Amino acid sequence: MAIFLRMTHTPPFLPQFDVTTNSILTLFYVVATFCILPATGLAAPAEHTAATVRKLSLPPPADLQYQITARQSGLTIDGTARVQWQWADGRFSVNSETRAAMFGKVFEVGSMGGIDALGLAPTTFVDKRLRKSATTTTFDRKTKTIRFSASSAAYPIKGGEQDRNSVIWQLISVARGAGSAFKAGSEWPFFVAGQRDAQRWTFNVGKPEKIRTALGVVNAVHVVRVPPADSKGQKLDIWLAPTMQWYPAKLRFTETDGDFIEQTLESIAKS
């Protein structure tokens, strides 16, 4: 994914620059990975079971262009994003790249792996941030262990685990295959690994909604990932478009303080 953002408000005082820079980099990271940033610190070990075997249907490979609107730490920011989703011959990849005028290349993120009976089966999740070394989350299929270069945490692979880049595409594949079972009120759990640890995510399906995009008004299924009550994590709203192969027509990340990042679909190119 390539992202280019523009600030529409400039902090008035030079001493604020470091805080502003950190806020912008955090914003870019969230958008680049379709991810939810965790609360500070390493989470307690998370118990999980193997995913349920479900009928799956992967969406066709595509390059997706999005418009971005955001409010972060008093800054109003807008821009564009590109998401690259590929799969073929039992393998998949979701590669992301983020650029900003002030910094050049800010982030590079990649998720890749195989495809098995449970859907996407990541092998590596690589995260490279500006001025920092890359971190790698490894799904070692031989030892059946998830390990992190950024921490000593480890989790057993029981089947169906995802990383923060792949989980959206696993959710789409589940929705496409579930048919009428993917309905308002249903819940869909996943075990998701990030840079340092892993945790259970549950997506709740809401009622269909009409949303406006550059491609016109889209009938979408609203899906919400709400963090646990004792967590400071972000809320993630996703509007999936069944008439557009279930690609995300809109995503909105909301902080507990009301700051948000919103992506709205602009174009789709099959690849």
N, C-alpha and C positions, 0 to 999 in steps of 0.2 A: 504494500500500500504506500503510495506517495502522498504526502500531505503538505500543503502550503497554506499558512495562516497569516492573517493581517490583523494587527491591533487597531481598534478604532478609538482607543483612549490611551494616552501616554501618561505614566505616573509623573506628577509635577516636581518631585524632588529627587535629585540624583542619589541620595543615600538609600532610596528604596529600590535601587536597581537589582541588588542581589536577591531580594525577596521576589521581585517581579520575575526575574530570570528563572528562579526555582519554580514559581507558579506556572510559567509558560511551559517549561520542560515537563513538569508533571502532566499538564494538559495534553501535550503532544504524545506522551507515553500512553495515556489512557485511550486516546483516539487511535493510535497506531496499532494497538493490540486488541481492540474490541473487548477490553478487560476491565475488571473491577479491582482497584487497588485495595490491598488488605489494610487492616489497622496496624499500627506500628508494633513491631516485635514479632517473634516467631510464635505461630499458633501451636496450641497443644496438639499432640498426636491425634489424628482423626481416624476413627474406626469406619470401615466401609466393607460392603459386600460386593460380589460380582454383579455387574449390570444384568438386567433382564434381557434375554434374547428377544428382539423385536423385529418386525418387518421394517426394512430400511430402504430408502431410495435417495441416493446421493444426487444433488442438483448438478446440472451440467457445468463444466468448467467455464469461468467467466472472469472478466475484468469489470469491476463495479466502480463507478465514479459517484462521489457524494459531495454535497454542500455541507459546510460545517458552520454552526452558530454556537457560541459559548460565552458563559460568564464565569470568570475565574478570578478570585481575589480582587474584585473591583474592576477587572479588565473586561471589555467586550471584544471578542475575537471572532472572526469569521474566516473561512477559507474553503479548501477542497481536499478530498481524500480519494485514494485509489486502493482498492482491495483486489488482490490477485489470488484466485482459488483454482487449483488444478488437481485433477486426478486421472489416472490411467494405469492399466496393467497391474492392478492391485496395490498401487501406491498413491499417496496424496501429498499435497503441499499447500500451505497458506503462507505466502511471503509478504512482508510489509517493509516499507521504507518511509521515513518521515524526514521532511526538510523544512527549514524555516529560513527566511531571508536573513535574519540576524546571525544565525548560527551555522548555516549550511546543513549538512546531514546531521540530524539529531538522534534518530533511532533507526536501527535495523532489527527486525524481528522475524523469525522464521519457525514454522512448525511443519514437521514432515514425519512420514511414517507409512505404515501399511494399512490395509483394509482387511478386516476379518469378519467373522459371523456377527460380532457385536458392533460393527461399524468402523469408524476411524480408530486406528491403533497407533498413536504417536510413538516415535522412537526418540526424537529430540525436539526440544523447544529452546531456541537460542535468542537471547535478548542482549542487544548491544546499545548502550546509551552514550550520549555525548560525554566525553571526558572520563568514561569509566570502561573497565574491561568487560568483555562479553561474559554473560553468565549462561550456563547450559543446564537444563533439566533433562535428565536421561531416563528413558523408560527401557531398562535392560530386560529384554524379553527372555534371555537365557537364564538369568538369575531371578527373574520375576520380581524386580525391585525398581522403584522410582528413587533416583538420587539427584542431589542438587549441588552444583559447584559453589553456590553461595551460602550453603549451610550444611550441617552434618545430619540433617533430617533424612529419614528414609521411610518408604512406605511399600508394602507388598503390592504387586500387581495381581489382581484377582479377575480382571477382565472388564473392559469398558471404560477405563480411566482416560481422562482427557487433559489437555493443557489449556491455558487461557486463550490461546489462539484457535485451537481446534474445536472447542466446546460449542461455539455458535454453529459451526457447520455440522457437527454431530446432531445438535438440536434440530436444525433444518432437515437433515436426513431422516430423523425420527418423525418429524411432523409430516413429511411427504409420504412416509410409509404407513403412518398410523390411520389415515383416513378419518372416519367419523369419531374415532377414539380421541383424537386431538381436539377436544372441545372445551368450552368454557367450564371452569371449575376443576379441570384435570390438572395433575401435578406430575412433573417429569424430573427426577433426580439424576445428578451426575456427580462423579468424584473428580475434582479438578485440581491440577498441580500448577503452581506458579513458579516464581523465581526461587523461593526459599522453603515452601511448604505446600501442603495440599489440604483441601477441605471439601465438604459436601455442598453442592449448589442445588437448589430446587427451583425450577421454573414453573410458575403458575399461569395457566392459560385463561385469558379474559374473553370478553365479548368482541365480535368483529367491529371494526371501526373504519371509517373513511378518512384517509389522510391525503393531503395535497403534496405533490412532488413535481419536479420539473417535467416528469413524464405524464402528468395529469393526475386526476383524483384516483386513488388506489384503494380497493377494498382490502383491508389488512386484518390479520389476526394479532391481537395485542397479547404479548407474553411478558411477564414480569419476573425478575429475580430480585427478591427482597432479602437483604441480609438479616441474620438473626437479631433479635431485639437487643442483645448485649454486645453487638458488634458496631464498630464505627465505619464499616464498609459502605460502599456506594450502592444505590438502587439502580438496577438496569432495566429499562423498558425497551422492548424490541417489537416492531411491527413487521410481521412477515407477510409477504404478498403471494398468496396462492396462485394468482393468475400470472405471476412472473417467476415461476419455478420455486416459489417460496423464498426467494432472496430477501434479505432485510431491506425493506423500503425506508425504514427509519429506525434509529437507535437514540436513546437518551440516557445519559449517565447523570445521576443527581446525587450531590453530596448532602450530608446531614445539615449543612448550613445553607442549603438552597442553591449553591453554585451548580452549574450544569454544563454539559456538552451534548449537543444534538447534531446528529448526522442524518441528512435526508437524501434519498437516492436521486441522482441526476441523470445517469445513463448506464446502460448495460451493453457490454460487448462480449459476445460468445468467443471463446478461445479454444 
